[in-house]
Amino acid sequence: MNAKPIDSIRILGRREIAAVIADLKRKRRSVNSRQNLIIFRLATCAGLRVSEIVGLNLGNLKVGSSRPYIEVPAAIAKRKKPRRVPLWWDGATLLDLQAWKAERQALGAGPNDPFVCSQAKGTRGKRLSARNAQARFKKCIKPLGPERVAVLSIHCGRHSFCSHALAGGRTLAEVRDAAGHANVSTSSLYLHVVIDDGDEVGSLFDFQGSPRARPSTVLPPV
């Protein structure tokens, strides 16, 4: 059975992504806003599914090399197929994720503790539910207006990641591996979906006019 084409209305445009990130960074004194930025980044700038976002541990962020990545273990991956999500594609996303990991570690969290967690009294440090992460994503995108909030779900962040990665020069094989698609035919559904705005994509999700990132060799398995 053929997969359904991706509806462009469910893709966040470059200006929309930039507006959400800017709004969250303006509110960064709040720990909830800082964490919401991370949830938005993981969905929209790394293409993680909501189950992967809430299942991720601090130790799954691998930043000790020139090719940093997110390790999505089989336990939380779809079809139990582990993968690596490159973080060298976008420096701004990498910096935000590193800063959040350092903040969590400073509070005593270890490698097996959740990357995102409850900030409420009594449950602080506990793993978030998928429903909570979805609600946080909706809160993130409020600056886009009620019509867009009604249409966009946290999974639309994943759609946006695939679309912008391809528009930014990543190959179908790279996007297939990063997103954990079964094959490149699924990844190809995202070709030409980015139709809305602006000039060339810079460092994928860093909208400061930097040159387009060149495709890199996929990190070899260990």
Buried (B, 14 or more C-beta within 10 A) or exposed (E): EEEEEBEBEBBBBBEBBBBBBEBBEEEEEEEEBBBBBBBBBBBBBBBBBBEBBBBBBBBBBBBEEEBBBBBBBEEBBBEEEEBBBBBBBBBBBBEBBBBBBEBBEEEEBEEEBBBBBBBEEEEEEEBBEBEBBBBBBBBBBEBBEEEBBEEBBBBBBBBBBBBBBBBBBBBBEBBBBBBBBEEBEBBBBBBEBBEEEEEEBBBBBBBEEBEBBEBEEBBEEE
